[in-house]
Amino acid sequence: MISETSAVNFRQKLGDMLSRVQYRHDSIVINKDGKPVAALVDARLFERIRRMQGRFDALSERIEKGFSSIPQEQGLAEIDAAVADDRRSEK
């Protein structure tokens, strides 16, 4: 479950919130001045996020290298066409 709390409440109930994350695998979004500024997630989820970020960065780099010889306008047009085609096939 994902819940939200203020930074002040988080500070006051840190031990309880750590237990919720550790044992119930909850996630907690921490707000400051009504805006989300951080999240507390269990260590296993955080590790998965880190691995996914690494794979995303590697894929982005491969795409960038693959399109490096194509003018920007042409590359953007190809991406727009692929997105439009995919959206049409979803309907």
Backbone as a ProteinNet text record, in pm:
[ID]
protein_1_A
[PRIMARY]
MISETSAVNFRQKLGDMLSRVQYRHDSIVINKDGKPVAALVDARLFERIRRMQGRFDALSERIEKGFSSIPQEQGLAEIDAAVADDRRSEK
[TERTIARY]
83.7	0	89	43.5	116	35.7	102.5	36.4	120.8	60.2	129.6	130.7	233.6	244.5	323.1	307	384.2	523.5	616.3	752.9	754.8	672.6	667.4	617.6	506.8	453.6	553	622	722.3	832.1	878.1	984.1	937.2	811.6	758.4	734.3	704.5	667.3	761.9	886.9	984.4	990.5	997.9	1008	890.1	769.9	649	650.1	690.2	690.1	795.7	910.5	1012	958.9	887.3	829	726.4	642.8	542.9	609.3	717.1	787.9	859.4	923.6	1000.8	913.3	808.7	730.5	606.6	544.2	423.8	453	576	619.6	537.2	492.2	424	525.9	477.7	560.2	496.4	579.7	529.6	586.9	498.1	537.7	540.4	649.7	667.7	648.9	553.6	521.6	577	619.5	662.7	591.4	523.9	442.8	343.6	289.2	188.2	239.8	370.4	428.2	514.7	508.4	591.7	739.6	821.5	964.7	1051.9	993.4	1071.1	974.6	1030.8	950.5	1033.8	967.7	1031.9	978	1066.1	1027.3	1117	1071.1	1155.6	1278.4	1378.2	1508.3	1500.8	1414.6	1403.4	1347.7	1244.4	1188.2	1289.8	1361.9	1463.4	1569.3	1609.5	1710.3	1656.2	1528.9	1467.8	1465.5	1431.6	1428.6	1568	1669.6	1807.8	1847	1811.4	1843.9	1770.3	1643.2	1565.7	1624.3	1668.1	1729.3	1855.8	1935.4	2057	2025.6	1925.1	1886.7	1830.3	1750.8	1695.1	1806.6	1904.6	2017	2095.4	2119	2192.6	2113.6	1982.9	1898.9	1895.8	1883.7	1883.1	2013.7	2124	2253.9	2262.1	2211.7	2212.1	2125.6	2009.4	1920.9	1988.4	2050.8	2119.5	2229.5	2307.7	2413.8	2354.7	2244.4	2181.9	2126.2	2081.7	2023.2	2121.5	2246.9	2342.5	2371.5	2359.5	2389.9	2267.3	2151.4	2027.2	1999.7	1964.4	1930.7	1817.3	1821.6	1725.7	1580.6	1552.3	1415	1364.1	1450.7	1413	1391.2	1478	1463.7	1334.9	1304.3	1181.1	1058.4	1065.1	953.5	932.3	1040.7	1029	968.5	1009.5	954.5	806.1	769.6	628.2	544.5	597.9	525.3	508.1	611.1	603	501.3	499.6	403.3	261.6	240.9	107.5	62.1	152	118.4	80.4	155.7	126.7	-8.3	-39.1	-167.3	-284.4	-263.7	-368.5	-393.3	-289.2	-304.2	-365.7	-360.4	-421.5	-571.9	-625.3	-770.6	-844.2
-116.7	0	124.1	225.9	353.1	453.9	519.3	623.9	750.8	860.2	988.8	1043.8	1121.1	1185.9	1315	1401.3	1526.3	1498.6	1586.1	1570.8	1576.9	1662	1673.6	1542.8	1487.7	1361.5	1248.1	1249	1146.9	1150.2	1268.7	1285	1234	1262.9	1222.8	1073	1007.9	865.9	780.1	820.1	750.6	601.2	562.6	421	340	392.8	324.7	311.2	416.3	413.5	318.8	312.7	215.5	72.9	47.2	-86	-117.7	-21.7	-44.3	-80.5	-11.5	-37.7	-173.1	-200	-323	-447.3	-445.4	-567.4	-580.3	-469.5	-475.9	-440.9	-400	-361.9	-245.9	-157.9	-35.9	60.7	159.6	271.3	398.9	494.5	618.2	736.5	820.6	944.2	1053.8	1126.5	1231.1	1366.4	1442.3	1574.3	1684.9	1790.7	1911	2028	2105.9	2216	2165.3	2045.1	1988.7	1927.3	1924.6	1869.7	1748	1642.5	1524.8	1557.7	1521.2	1549.4	1423.9	1315.7	1192.8	1077.2	956.8	836.8	737.9	666.6	561.1	429.2	346.3	216.5	109.6	-16.2	-121	-143.8	-202.5	-216.8	-301.5	-405	-489.5	-410.3	-330.5	-248.2	-146.2	-85.3	12.4	-50.9	-172.8	-241.2	-268.7	-308.8	-329.7	-199.9	-90.3	39.9	76.1	51.4	81.4	-0.8	-130.1	-214.3	-166.6	-132.2	-83.5	47.4	134.8	260.7	233.6	138	101.7	48.9	-37.6	-91.2	18.6	108.6	219.4	309	340.4	425.1	358.6	228.5	156.7	156	133	134.1	272.9	376	513.5	544.8	497.9	520.6	448.8	325.3	251.6	321.1	370.4	441.6	569.5	641.6	765.4	737.9	633.3	598.4	557	481.4	434.3	546.5	652.4	765.5	880.4	864.2	976.3	1027.8	942.6	987.1	1042.4	1039.6	1087.6	1229.6	1319.5	1456.4	1453.3	1544.4	1546	1548.3	1632.1	1643.4	1510.2	1441.5	1312.1	1208.8	1207.2	1113.3	1135.9	1262.8	1295	1257.3	1277.7	1240.4	1089.1	1011.4	865.5	820.8	884.5	851.1	885.1	1003.3	1043.3	945.1	901.7	807.2	672.6	626.9	499.1	507.7	618.8	637.3	640.5	714	722.9	585.3	509.9	375.8	284.7	294.1	212.3	249.5	376.6	420.9	374.4	374.6	325.8	176.9	102	-42.9	-78.3	12.7	-12.7	-1.7	69.6	93.3	-21.6
0	0	0	-70.4	-74.2	6.7	99.4	177.2	171.5	214.5	215.6	356.5	385.7	516.1	501	597.9	597.5	652.5	621.6	671.3	824.3	884	1029.8	1090.6	1037	1087.6	1066.3	953.5	925.2	1031	1062	1161.6	1298.4	1332.8	1463.5	1473.1	1360.7	1363.3	1280.7	1275.9	1192.5	1221.9	1347.5	1383.3	1332.1	1351.2	1303.8	1152.1	1084.8	938.4	884.5	950.3	909.3	924.2	1031.7	1051.8	944.1	909.5	804.2	672.7	642.1	516.6	523.6	634.8	647.2	653	731.7	754.3	666.9	632.1	549.5	403.6	376.4	242.1	186.8	276.4	234.3	176.3	104.9	57.5	110.6	146	204.5	127.4	76.1	8.5	113.8	120.3	220.8	153.7	205.2	149.6	237.5	172.2	242.7	176.3	255.1	202.3	98.5	121.8	33.9	-94.7	-112.9	-235.6	-203.1	-286.2	-260.6	-281.8	-181.9	-190.5	-178.7	-124.9	-107.2	-89.8	-96.9	-72.8	5.9	94.9	171.9	119.2	64.9	9.8	70.3	67.5	125.5	37.3	98.8	32.5	-94.1	-94.3	-214.5	-332.1	-306.9	-413.9	-461.6	-368.8	-407.6	-497.3	-464.1	-546.1	-686.1	-695.5	-827.3	-907.1	-841.8	-908.9	-959.4	-878.8	-921	-1042.8	-1043.6	-1159.6	-1284.1	-1267.9	-1381.7	-1434.8	-1345.4	-1388.4	-1468.7	-1422.4	-1495.7	-1634.9	-1645.3	-1776.4	-1865.4	-1807.5	-1884.3	-1937.2	-1852.8	-1895.9	-2009	-1997.8	-2102.6	-2233	-2224.8	-2344.4	-2407.5	-2325	-2376.8	-2450.3	-2395.3	-2459	-2593.6	-2600	-2726.8	-2831.1	-2789.7	-2883	-2930.8	-2839.1	-2876.2	-2978.8	-2957.5	-3052.6	-3186.8	-3182.6	-3305.2	-3390.2	-3326.2	-3398.6	-3418.3	-3377.7	-3380.9	-3521.9	-3623.7	-3760.1	-3832.4	-3767.9	-3829.6	-3780.7	-3871.2	-3827.4	-3724.7	-3629.5	-3520.2	-3568.9	-3667.5	-3716.9	-3772.2	-3846.3	-3904.1	-3794	-3695	-3584.7	-3506.9	-3478.4	-3406.9	-3488.6	-3619.1	-3706.6	-3705.1	-3704.7	-3698.8	-3565.4	-3458.4	-3327	-3322.1	-3370.2	-3372.1	-3454.2	-3568.3	-3653.7	-3582.8	-3513.4	-3442	-3328	-3257	-3148.2	-3203.9	-3311.5	-3373.1	-3420.9	-3481.3	-3528.5	-3412.1	-3303.3	-3186	-3125.4	-3121.7	-3065.3	-3152.2	-3282.5	-3371.9	-3350.9	-3328.9	-3310.9	-3176.2	-3078.8	-2947.9	-2951.6	-3048.5	-3054.3	-3108
[MASK]
+++++++++++++++++++++++++++++++++++++++++++++++++++++++++++++++++++++++++++++++++++++++++++

